[in-house]
Amino acid sequence: MFFQEIPSRGFFIDRNGKMFDSNLITRNSVMHSLDPRVKIVVVVAFSIVIAVCSKWSALILGLSISLLLVLLSWLPLKTILIRLMVVNGLVLFLWMFLPFSFDGEPIFTIGPLTATKVGVSYAALLTLRSNIILLACVCLASTTSILTIGSAMRQLRIPGKAVQLFFFTYRYLHVIYLEYQRLTNALKIRGFQPRTSMHTYRTYAYLIGMLLVRSYERSERIRNAMLCRGFSGRFYNLTEFSLKPTDFIMLFIMLLALASIALLQWTQIIY
């Protein structure tokens, strides 16, 4: 049984329920030509190392590597900025309380709240880590199709159920989004106006509950349809990957870069 690639235009779900940019995937760059297994290993290892880093020197090196990956991917600047804006919206929310949540040397005061140097530094580190990891993940998602990523995960011996969950999440996320749009449109037709009231809170609770119920019912129908077609719990894929000299070179360079980041983080070479 095979999955069909869904045509798409945007990285996140747009008004038509589509996601991920197929135009970027068809480009020709260094990152596009790499074996997807190498890209997955590199991005996952890089993200783990960056996530535990707390020194500015290590994070600055990590940022340089992420920007280099972006350049090697030939991604449009507008595309990168749009993706960064989505995640940094959440990071901006964290800036509203993190600087005021730590004791230490005060920097400025807003009413009864006092921002400390430690709090601002922690928020800045979190912002930098988030953007570094996001840039690396964007390079992976924008240069490799979802089906290719899933096939590479399977060949990397990732458990089959995790790979299937990955496929199903991609395949039906936009379907759930369209169902959500239908429910919200039904609310608007009935004159619903969100306000700060118990009626609004109950309405949104009913909306989420109905979305979960309809998602469960759809999953049952999909499961029964797959069983009728002989699904035995495994997706077959004819895609085969072969490592090229450029893949080994890229893997060696990235391992060397990760070792450098670890050296800066866990040694006293640079304070």
C-alpha positions in Angstrom: 0.0 0.0 0.0 1.3 3.4 -1.0 0.7 6.9 0.2 0.0 9.6 -2.4 2.0 12.8 -2.2 -0.3 15.8 -1.5 0.3 18.8 -3.8 1.0 21.9 -1.7 2.2 25.4 -1.6 2.9 26.4 2.0 4.9 25.0 4.8 2.0 25.3 7.2 -1.7 24.6 6.3 -3.1 27.4 4.2 -6.8 28.3 3.6 -7.1 25.4 1.1 -5.9 22.8 3.6 -2.5 22.3 1.9 0.9 22.2 3.5 4.5 22.0 2.7 6.0 23.7 -0.4 6.5 21.2 -3.3 8.1 24.0 -5.3 11.0 24.1 -2.9 11.5 20.4 -2.9 12.0 20.3 -6.7 14.9 22.7 -6.6 18.5 21.7 -7.3 21.0 22.4 -4.5 23.6 20.7 -2.4 21.0 19.9 0.3 18.5 18.6 -2.2 21.0 16.2 -3.6 22.0 14.7 -0.3 20.8 11.3 0.8 17.7 11.9 3.0 19.0 9.5 5.7 22.1 11.6 6.0 20.0 14.7 6.3 17.8 13.2 9.0 20.8 12.0 11.1 22.5 15.3 10.8 19.5 17.5 11.6 18.4 15.3 14.6 22.0 15.1 16.0 22.4 18.9 15.5 19.1 19.7 17.1 19.9 17.6 20.2 23.3 19.2 20.7 21.9 22.7 20.3 19.0 22.0 22.6 21.4 21.3 25.5 23.9 24.1 24.8 24.0 27.1 27.2 27.1 28.9 26.1 27.0 31.8 23.7 30.1 30.7 21.9 28.6 27.3 21.1 25.3 28.7 20.1 26.9 31.3 17.8 28.8 28.5 16.1 25.6 26.6 15.8 23.8 29.6 14.3 26.6 29.9 11.7 26.1 26.3 10.8 22.4 26.7 10.4 22.8 29.7 8.2 25.3 27.7 6.1 22.7 24.9 5.7 20.2 27.5 4.5 22.6 28.8 1.9 23.4 25.3 0.7 19.6 24.8 0.4 19.1 27.9 -1.8 15.9 28.8 0.1 14.2 32.1 -0.6 14.7 34.7 2.2 10.9 35.4 2.3 10.2 31.7 2.9 12.7 31.6 5.8 11.4 34.8 7.4 7.8 33.5 7.3 8.8 30.3 9.1 10.8 32.2 11.7 7.9 34.5 12.3 5.5 31.6 13.2 7.8 30.2 15.9 9.0 33.5 17.2 5.4 34.5 17.9 5.5 31.9 20.7 9.0 33.0 21.7 7.8 36.6 21.9 5.1 35.4 24.4 7.9 33.9 26.5 9.7 37.2 26.6 6.7 38.7 28.3 7.3 36.8 31.6 10.8 35.1 31.5 12.8 38.2 32.1 10.7 38.9 35.2 10.8 35.3 36.6 14.4 35.2 37.9 16.2 36.8 40.8 19.4 38.8 40.1 20.7 42.1 39.0 17.8 44.3 37.9 17.9 45.9 34.4 14.6 47.7 34.1 11.3 47.9 35.9 7.7 47.9 34.5 5.3 48.7 37.3 5.7 46.0 40.0 7.7 43.8 37.7 11.5 43.9 37.6 13.5 42.4 34.7 16.8 40.8 35.7 20.0 40.2 33.8 19.7 36.5 34.4 16.1 36.4 33.1 16.9 38.4 30.0 19.9 36.2 29.3 17.8 33.0 29.7 15.2 34.3 27.3 17.8 35.3 24.8 19.4 31.9 24.9 16.0 30.2 24.5 15.3 32.4 21.5 18.6 31.7 19.8 18.3 27.9 20.4 14.8 27.9 19.0 15.8 29.7 15.8 18.9 27.6 15.2 16.9 24.4 15.5 14.1 25.7 13.4 16.5 26.8 10.6 18.0 23.3 10.5 14.5 21.6 10.4 13.4 24.0 7.6 16.4 22.9 5.6 15.3 19.3 6.0 11.6 19.8 5.3 12.1 22.2 2.4 14.5 20.0 0.5 12.9 16.6 1.1 9.4 15.4 0.4 7.4 13.8 3.2 7.2 10.4 1.5 11.0 10.5 1.1 11.5 11.4 4.8 9.2 8.6 5.8 11.0 6.1 3.6 14.4 7.2 5.0 13.1 6.8 8.6 12.1 3.3 7.7 15.5 2.5 6.3 17.1 4.0 9.4 15.3 1.2 11.4 12.9 3.6 13.1 10.0 1.5 14.5 7.3 0.9 11.9 4.5 2.3 14.1 6.3 5.6 14.5 6.8 5.8 10.7 3.1 5.0 10.1 2.1 7.6 12.7 4.3 10.1 10.8 2.6 9.3 7.5 -0.9 9.4 8.9 -0.3 12.7 10.7 0.8 14.3 7.4 -1.9 12.7 5.3 -4.9 13.6 7.5 -3.8 16.8 9.4 -5.2 18.9 6.6 -8.5 16.9 6.7 -8.9 17.7 10.4 -8.2 21.3 9.6 -10.9 21.4 7.0 -13.3 19.8 9.5 -12.4 22.5 12.0 -13.1 25.1 9.3 -16.6 23.6 8.7 -17.4 23.7 12.4 -16.2 27.3 12.8 -18.2 28.3 9.7 -21.3 26.7 11.3 -20.7 28.9 14.4 -20.4 32.0 12.3 -23.6 31.3 10.4 -25.4 31.0 13.7 -24.2 34.4 14.7 -21.5 33.4 17.2 -19.3 36.2 18.4 -16.4 35.2 20.7 -16.3 37.2 23.9 -14.9 36.9 27.4 -17.8 34.9 28.8 -18.7 31.5 30.0 -20.8 31.0 26.8 -17.8 31.5 24.7 -15.7 29.2 26.8 -18.3 26.5 26.6 -18.7 26.9 22.8 -15.0 26.5 22.2 -15.0 23.4 24.5 -17.9 21.9 22.5 -16.0 22.8 19.3 -12.9 20.9 20.4 -14.9 18.0 21.7 -16.8 17.7 18.4 -13.6 17.9 16.5 -12.1 15.0 18.5 -15.3 12.9 18.1 -15.4 13.5 14.3 -11.7 12.8 14.0 -12.2 9.5 15.9 -15.1 8.5 13.7 -13.1 9.3 10.5 -10.1 7.3 11.8 -12.5 4.3 12.3 -13.8 4.6 8.7 -10.2 4.9 7.3 -9.1 1.8 9.3 -12.0 -0.3 8.1 -11.4 0.8 4.5 -7.7 -0.1 4.8 -8.5 -3.5 6.3 -10.9 -4.1 3.4 -8.0 -3.5 1.0 -5.8 -6.0 2.7 -3.7 -3.7 4.9 -1.5 -5.9 7.1 0.2 -3.2 9.2 3.1 -2.4 6.8 3.6 0.1 4.1 5.6 -1.1 1.1 8.0 1.3 -0.6 10.1 0.8 -3.7 12.4 3.7 -3.0 16.0 2.8 -2.6 18.8 5.1 -1.4 22.5 5.0 -2.1 25.2 6.9 -0.4 27.4 9.1 -2.6 30.8 10.6 -1.9 29.2 14.0 -1.2 27.0 12.3 1.5 30.1 11.0 3.3 31.8 14.4 3.0 28.7 16.2 4.4 28.4 13.7 7.2 32.0 14.1 8.2 31.8 17.9 8.1 28.7 18.0 10.2 30.2 15.5 12.8 33.2 17.7 12.9 31.0 20.8 13.5 29.1 19.0 16.2 32.3 18.1 17.9 33.4 21.7 17.8 30.1 22.9 19.3 30.5 20.2 22.1 34.0 21.3 22.7 32.9 24.9 23.1 30.1 23.9 25.4 31.7 21.5 27.7 35.3 22.8 27.9 36.9 26.0 29.0 38.5 26.9 25.7 36.2 30.0 25.4 34.4 31.4 28.4 
